[in-house]
Amino acid sequence: MQERQASQGVRRAREFEAFVAGAAGRLLHAATLLTAEAPDDNPRACRLLTLSLAHTYACWDRLGGEDPYACARQHMAARFAREAWHQHGLGRGRPTPPGTLAALTPQERLVLVLRLYEGVAEEQAAALLGLPPERVRVICDRAITLLTHPPARPAPAVRGPEVARS
C-alpha cells in the first residue's frame, strides 16, 4: 500500500513538473501583464504565479480531466481581482510602474489579459469574473480604446514673467 502511494506521489510530482515546465512561462507573462510590472522586475507577478501554481498542485488529484492550465489561470485571475479589490477596490488601485497596461485599471487589465492574451471567450471570462458578458465586452472595449487612443495630457501651464507690484 505504501509503495503504491509513493509511486502515485512520484507520478503526481512528475506530471506537475512537466506542467510547470510547459506553462509557467506563459502564466508568468500573464501575471506580469496583470500587475503591469516590468518583465525584468516583477515581484508581484512572481508571487501571483507561485500562489497559483501552489493552488494547482494542491488540486492536482481532483482535476480529473480538467485542464490544469485553466485551473491555474482561474486561480491567478481570482487572486489578482481579490488583491486589487482589497487594496483600493477594483478601480485604479495602487500606483503601478509606467508601462502600456499601467494606464488601465486592474479590472480592465484583467479582462484584457483574459480576452486578448489568453484567448478566453467572453462568456467564459464573464463566468470567471462573476460579471454579465455585456459588462465584460464594455470593459474590454474601453480598455482597448484607452490603449489605442490614450487621453491627451493637458499641456503644462505657461507662466509669463512676474510683474513686480509696488
N, C-alpha and C positions, 0 to 999 in steps of 0.2 A: 504494500500500500504506500509506504513512504517513498519507495523507488518510483512509483507511478506519479506521485505528487511532485517529486523532484524533477522527473522527466517533463512533466507538464510545465513546471516553473521555468525550466531551461528553454523549452519551446516557446513559451509566452515571452520570455526575455528576448529571444532571437527575433521573433516576429515583430516585437515592438522596436527593437534596434533597427530592423530593416525599414519599418515605417518611418522612424525618425530620420534615418539616412536619406530617405526619398522625399520627405515632406517638410522637414524643419526649415530648409532654406526659403521655400515659398511662404510658409507660415510666418517666419521672421520678417520677411519683406512686407507681408500684410500687416503685421503688428507695427512695423516701423511706419507704414503709411497711416495707420490709425493714430499713432501717437504724434505724428508729424515731426519726428526726430530725424536728425541726420543719420544716414546709414552707418557711418563710422563712429557715431556717438549716440547710442540708443538704449540706455539702461532701462527705461520704462518698457520698451518693446521687448527686450530680452526677458524681463520679469514676466510680462504678459505671456510670452511664448512658453517660458518654463512652467508657469502655473497651468497653462492649457495642456501641455504635454503630460504634466503630473496627473491632471484630471483624467486625461485619456487613458493613461496607464492604469489608473485605479479602476476605470470602467472597462478595461480591455476584454475581460472574460464575458462581460454582459453584452458586448457589442453584437455578438452573433454574426449575422450577415451584414450589419450596418457598416458604412464607410467610416474608418477611423479618422480620416481627414475631415469629414463633415462634422464629426463629434468634436474634434479639436478646434475647428473653425467656429462652431457654435458656441463652445465654451469661451473662446477668445472674445467673440463679439459680445456675449452676455457680460463677461467680466469687464471689458472695456466700457460698455454702456453703464454698468453699475458704478464703476470708479468715477467716470465722468459725471454721473448724476450726484454722487456723494461729494465730489469736490466743489461743484458750483451749479448743480442742475445740468441738464443737457444743453445748456446754452453755450456760451463762449468758453467756459472752463478756465483753467489757469493758463497763463501765457505759455506759448509754445515757441520753439526756435523758429526763426524765419525759414520759410520753405513754401513750396507751391501749395500744399494742402493745409498749411498753418492758418491760412485765411478763413478756413471753414470751421464751423462749429464741430464739436465731437460727433454729434448726431449726423451731420452732413458727411463727415469723413467716413463714419461707419457705413452709412447707406452707399456711398460712392465706392468704397472698397469692396463691399459685398456684391454690389451690382456690376461694377465695371472690371475690377481687378479679379475677383473671384468668380464672376460669371453666374452668380446666384440669381435665379428667376425672381421677378418682382413679387410674386405670391409667396414664394419660399422665404424671401427676405422679410416680407411683411409678417409672416407667421413667426419667424425667428425673433423679430423685434417687438412683436405684440402690437403691430400697427395695421391699419387698413392698407390694402395695396395702393389705393389712391394717394394716401399720405406718403408712402414710400416713393411713389412716382414724383410727387411735388417736391419732396426733399432732394431727390436725385436731380431733377431738372434745375432746381435752384442752385445746387452745388456746381453743376456743370456750367450754368450761366455765370456764376461768380468766378469760376476758374477761367472761362473763355473771355469774359468781359468784366474784368475787375473794376470796382468803382473807382472813379478818378479821385485822387487825393487832392484836397484843397491846396492851392498854392500858398506858400508862406506869405504872411503879411509883410509888405514892404513899408518900411518907415522912412519918412523923409528926415531931413536934418532938423535937429531940435532947435527951436527958436527960444532964445533967452527972453524971459519975461522980466520986465522991470517994475 
